[in-house]
Amino acid sequence: MDTLWGYVLVFLLAALPLFEVVGVVPLGILSGLHPVTTAVIGFIGNMLTVLLLIVFVDRLKEWRRKRKAETGDDKGEKKQQRARKIWERYGLPGLALIGPFLIGSHLSAFMCMSFGTKRKQVTMWMAVSLMMWTALAAGLTGAGFHYFAPDSNGLFGDIFRN
């Protein structure tokens, strides 16, 4: 039962914007949880909230576009042009693949959506990126941990195990 709470904690922390799968998965593995299960649960938790954010921003953009068409408001056009130049320099793949490590997956997805990319493209690139970062974090942590402490149940194992 204690192990179940460990996986629930991994899921919840990975889902929060302040914690990322890149940090949560290694902590889960170091606490003695199974690396593959921890990685899968962490990925699902992070991807779920990223998907919710993508859908929310897509709906917000649609609402804003309709409102702008009704009122004729073109406020903030200069800022949009500046943001577009930055976007054109790095693009969706660059931001989606590097963003989760540097600025977080939720902010990366938000930025990708706010620059006018279609929901389907952002979802695909973010899923690929999160899979890559999850696998990398789990693989490096598992390999390093088992190399340096092969007989241990985990650094934080006593928290989840009796």
C-alpha positions in Angstrom: 0.0 0.0 0.0 2.9 2.4 0.8 4.3 1.8 -2.7 0.9 2.8 -4.2 1.1 6.1 -2.4 4.6 6.6 -3.9 3.2 6.2 -7.4 0.2 8.5 -6.6 2.7 11.1 -5.4 4.8 10.7 -8.6 1.6 11.2 -10.7 0.5 14.3 -8.8 3.9 15.9 -8.7 4.5 15.3 -12.4 1.1 16.9 -13.1 1.9 20.1 -11.3 3.4 22.9 -13.4 6.1 23.6 -10.8 7.4 20.1 -10.8 8.4 18.4 -14.0 8.7 14.8 -15.1 12.5 15.4 -15.5 12.7 15.9 -11.7 9.9 13.8 -10.3 10.9 10.5 -12.1 14.4 10.5 -10.7 13.1 11.2 -7.2 10.6 8.4 -7.5 13.4 6.0 -8.7 15.7 7.1 -5.9 12.9 6.5 -3.4 12.9 2.8 -4.5 10.0 2.8 -6.9 10.3 0.7 -10.1 12.0 2.8 -12.8 9.7 1.8 -15.7 6.4 2.1 -13.7 7.6 5.4 -12.3 8.5 6.8 -15.7 5.1 5.7 -17.2 3.1 7.2 -14.4 5.2 10.4 -14.4 4.7 10.8 -18.1 1.0 10.2 -17.9 0.6 12.8 -15.1 2.7 15.4 -16.9 1.1 14.8 -20.3 -2.4 14.9 -18.9 -2.1 18.5 -17.6 -0.2 19.6 -20.7 -3.1 18.3 -22.8 -5.6 20.1 -20.7 -3.5 23.3 -21.1 -3.4 22.9 -24.9 -7.1 22.5 -25.1 -7.7 25.5 -22.8 -5.4 27.8 -24.8 -7.0 26.6 -28.0 -10.4 27.5 -26.8 -9.2 30.8 -25.4 -7.6 31.7 -28.8 -10.8 30.9 -30.6 -12.8 33.0 -28.2 -10.3 35.9 -28.5 -10.4 35.6 -32.3 -14.2 35.9 -32.4 -14.1 38.8 -30.0 -11.5 40.6 -32.0 -13.6 40.1 -35.2 -16.7 41.5 -33.4 -15.1 44.6 -31.9 -12.4 45.3 -34.4 -9.8 45.5 -31.6 -6.2 45.1 -32.8 -4.5 46.0 -29.5 -1.1 44.4 -28.9 -0.3 43.9 -32.6 3.3 45.1 -32.1 3.9 42.7 -29.3 2.6 39.8 -31.4 5.0 40.7 -34.2 7.9 40.6 -31.8 6.9 37.3 -30.4 6.4 35.9 -33.9 10.0 36.8 -34.8 11.3 34.8 -31.8 9.0 31.9 -32.7 10.2 31.9 -36.4 13.8 31.6 -35.2 13.4 28.5 -33.0 10.1 27.0 -34.2 7.9 24.4 -32.6 10.3 21.5 -32.6 13.0 23.5 -30.8 10.7 24.9 -28.2 8.9 21.6 -27.6 12.1 19.5 -27.4 14.2 21.9 -25.3 11.5 23.8 -23.4 10.5 21.1 -20.8 14.1 21.0 -19.5 14.8 24.7 -19.6 11.4 26.4 -18.8 9.0 23.5 -18.1 6.6 21.5 -20.2 3.5 23.5 -19.3 5.1 26.9 -20.2 6.5 25.4 -23.4 3.1 24.1 -24.4 1.5 27.4 -23.5 4.0 29.3 -25.6 3.7 26.9 -28.6 -0.1 27.4 -28.5 0.1 31.2 -28.1 2.2 31.6 -31.2 -0.5 30.2 -33.3 0.4 26.5 -33.8 -2.4 24.0 -34.2 -3.4 22.0 -31.2 -2.6 18.6 -33.0 1.0 19.7 -33.8 1.7 21.0 -30.3 0.2 17.8 -28.8 2.4 15.6 -31.0 5.6 17.5 -30.4 5.0 17.8 -26.6 4.2 14.1 -26.4 7.5 13.2 -28.2 9.4 15.6 -26.0 8.0 14.4 -22.8 8.6 10.8 -23.8 12.2 11.6 -24.6 12.8 13.5 -21.3 11.0 10.9 -19.2 13.0 8.1 -20.8 16.3 10.0 -20.4 15.6 10.9 -16.8 14.5 7.4 -15.8 17.4 5.7 -17.8 20.1 7.9 -16.4 18.8 7.8 -12.9 18.3 4.0 -12.9 21.7 3.3 -14.5 23.5 5.7 -12.2 21.7 4.6 -9.1 22.2 0.9 -9.7 25.9 1.5 -10.5 26.7 3.5 -7.4 24.3 1.7 -4.9 23.5 -1.8 -6.3 22.3 -3.3 -3.0 20.1 -0.4 -1.9 16.3 -0.1 -1.9 16.5 3.5 -2.8 17.7 6.7 -1.2 14.2 7.4 0.2 13.1 3.8 0.3 12.2 3.9 4.0 9.6 6.5 3.4 7.5 4.2 1.2 8.5 0.8 2.6 8.3 -0.6 6.1 
